[in-house]
Amino acid sequence: MKFKINQDHFSNGLQQVLNVVGARATMPILSNVLIEAEEGHISLTTTNLDLGIRCRIKADVSEPGGLTLPVRKLATIIRELPQNEIFVETSENNQAKITSGGSNFKIMGISTEEFPPLPSFENRHVFELSQTEIVSMLKSVSYGQSSDENRYILNGVYFNFADEKLTLVATDGRRLALTALDTEISEDNAGSLILPAKTVAELERLMGKGDKVKIAFNDRQAAFEISIDDSSDTGLVDHLYLVSKIVEGNYPNYRQVIPKETEHRVKIERELMLECVHRAALVTSDKSNSVKLKVSKNLLEISGSSTEYGESHESMAIAYDGPEVQVAFNPQFLIEPLKALTKDEVFFEFKDELSPGLFKTLDNFICVVMPLRLN
């Protein structure tokens, strides 16, 4: 294998695939990136056996071939090289020679035969959607995923393609976030999957450089083909390919968690409420991690307190003419949905101190937050 490549392009490509590789890989080969050179481009592939990613970068290839090299070390070396033009050549003993200006490196690699291939599979369900919409949907729910490994079924985002819409749900049992997008779904293409948190984080990071994302999945895994529009700056060619295991099992019935009726609804300014809750929470502690919301005529008061730090009080004007209601919440559970949303107009619905609070927008977003006991 022999090729010439732009330093920024090579470095950028390695950054795209680096995250998948764990700090302590179970096998040496899983710490490596598979480099395959073909006419006009090289492919970079990494995997941790649960999640794999491949990207292609423009390169001037004079001899096709392949080798795997330690990805973190390689990324550091490429970033530090003195000149913009890099020459890479492999020899028969799985060694790569990297040259740039007056710098020469010889890096030991492992043969491509040992590298586990990314799984290819029969697609049972295939959808093509907008990257902007999907990444925005993921960000509006992903903070709700559980990190408790005993509840592994909740360690991800649930995708449900049914009833002419894609619904995304995440919950940890104390709050639940849901968003939906109208999309054409034929009866035989309907289906659902639970995407692991690590894959969700990668998708949020990778999407947005192009227009479409193609999602294909079956009962065991899902693949995402993320198109890239402009390769001039990044050197990336046409698309990124991500393939992931899915969380096996049945997602709980999330619909029964969403209250059928709430008695009061107020329109709030999202950023203003976010700032008020954030400030009120500054005096809370691990032991007393709650803020109190008090709603009275045209006024929302938010307060926090702890024996260690003292008290805080914030107030904001709202249009409300109902009875006085007080509810306490974990401040983080209010901050995260308010932060993740982009719409200024958000509605907050509530009933009494024992019932969940709801954030809603006009475009199919709901976040249910369980209350805490008022002390």
Helices and strands as residue ranges (DSSP letters): E 2-6, H 7-18, G 28-31, E 32-38, E 41-47, E 51-58, E 60-63, E 65-70, H 71-80, E 85-91, E 95-100, E 103-108, G 112-114, E 125-130, H 131-141, G 142-144, G 149-154, E 156-162, E 165-171, E 175-182, G 187-189, E 191-196, H 197-206, E 212-217, E 221-227, E 236-245, G 254-257, E 264-269, H 270-280, G 281-283, E 291-296, E 299-306, E 310-317, E 325-329, H 331-340, E 345-350, E 357-361, E 365-369
